[in-house]
Structure formats: C-alpha cells, structure tokens
C-alpha cells in the first residue's frame, strides 16, 4: 500500500498580505492608522527629486524634505513651488564631528553645545529665508544622531520638533516625530533592503500601536533618501504608497497637525 503523505502546507502570507491584514484590523476597530513620510538630504533640484515629487503627487501625499541648510540652493525653492512638500531642517552641513572610530554625528556631544546650536540657528534662518512658510521648525539630525546636551537645548535654536529613527523615548527635549522604516540597505551595498525587511518594522509598529505597546497616536514614519534609491527601491515605494492610499484605515495627518503652526 502507498504510504500516506501529509498534504502540502499552505503558503505563508507574504508581507504585502500581512500589511493589508494589519490595516484591516485597524479598520475593523474603527481606528485610523496614521502615517507620515520624511525624505533626507535634499539640497538642489535633480532627476531623483523630480521622481520623488511625482510619486508624492500621484498618490496625493505630502512629504517632508529634510534639507541640508549649508548646501541648499535657491533653485530648490523654485522647484518646490506647487508641490506637496514641506521643508524641515537636516542639521547644518551634514558633516561629522565625531572622533575617529566613532559613529558619524554632526550634533553629538563631542564639542560644546553652543557651537552646534549656533549652526542650527544659522541653518534655521537660512531655510526660513529660502522657503518661507513651506519651512517647519523641525530638526532631522544627520545620521539620526544627536547628543543629549544638544537635544535638551534645541528650543534655544527655535526648533520645536525632533525627528529621529525608531521608537520615541522620554529624554529631555522637544516633541518627537520619528520615522520607523527605511528601504535602503545601508550596510550591504546601499541597494534596496527588500520587501520583507522594509515592511517588517512598519508591521511591528502598527501592531504595537494597536495593542498598546507603543503610543497609539504616534504616526508610523517612512524614511527615504531620493538621491540613494535604486530602481527596486522606487518600485517598492510606489507599491507601498499605493497600498496606503487605497486602504480606508490609513490616515495621513496634515503638516500643521504634526508639526504645529508655521513659522
């Protein structure tokens, strides 16, 4: 007699299916799964920036461009006219002051806080002059690193919100609006990190918010770098925005509600 065999196991759900299922749980509970989008390192118009802004417009989503003040060109302000983009501050010059052997950090506690704060003030004033009311007083530290002493005094630089990467914490300083997922594999060649790897922190943050392990009111943040994406990364981003734009549970708060009043 033939030996009975076990039926094949059903295929595991892919990450896109898991994302839709998670959003369905939000919809079933009558809650809105809030998202926002930050893109780093803007200084000038470029084909990559055109692609980013086209994607944002097609999916009717705004994006917060973290602009490096020292390198920002007036042409960037011209290019952003009529686009769904706001401008936030990306440090001063995106230059590390960390000692050799330590992780890059422009705003670490490796030098007097007064020096870092003076640069941030100069950067804020430059962005305000270039971008007017498109600028919001939000700091995205280069490399998402900032020293505790500088962070605690950010209000002195006129910056009211800090945007880093990962879970929010209770350290002294301004309000936090963090990002949680980055599609670039920075340690493995700077290509696309893959669908599963990029969606995993989004799924985890959404589940933690829904279950109370993370602040339910903290928007899930997407971090991109338009100058560094490969074609696979752009295709993924288009797919993610498509899912988020179509699902009824997803809410995309406006900049004023996230960042506060314009300067």
Secondary structure, 3 states (H helix, E strand, C coil): CCCCCCCCCCCCCCHHHHHHHHHHHHHHCCCCEEEEEEEEEECCCCHHHHHHHHHHHHCCCCEEEEECHHHCCHHHHHHHCCCCEEEEECCCCCCCCCCCCCCCCCECCCCCHHHHHHHHHHHHHHHHHHHHHHEEEEECCHHHCECHHHHHCHHHHCCCEECCECCCCCCCCCEECCECEECECCCCCCCECCHHHHHHHHHHHHHHHHHCCCCCCCCEEEEECCCCCCHHHHHHHHHHHHHHHHCCCEECCCHHHHHCCCC
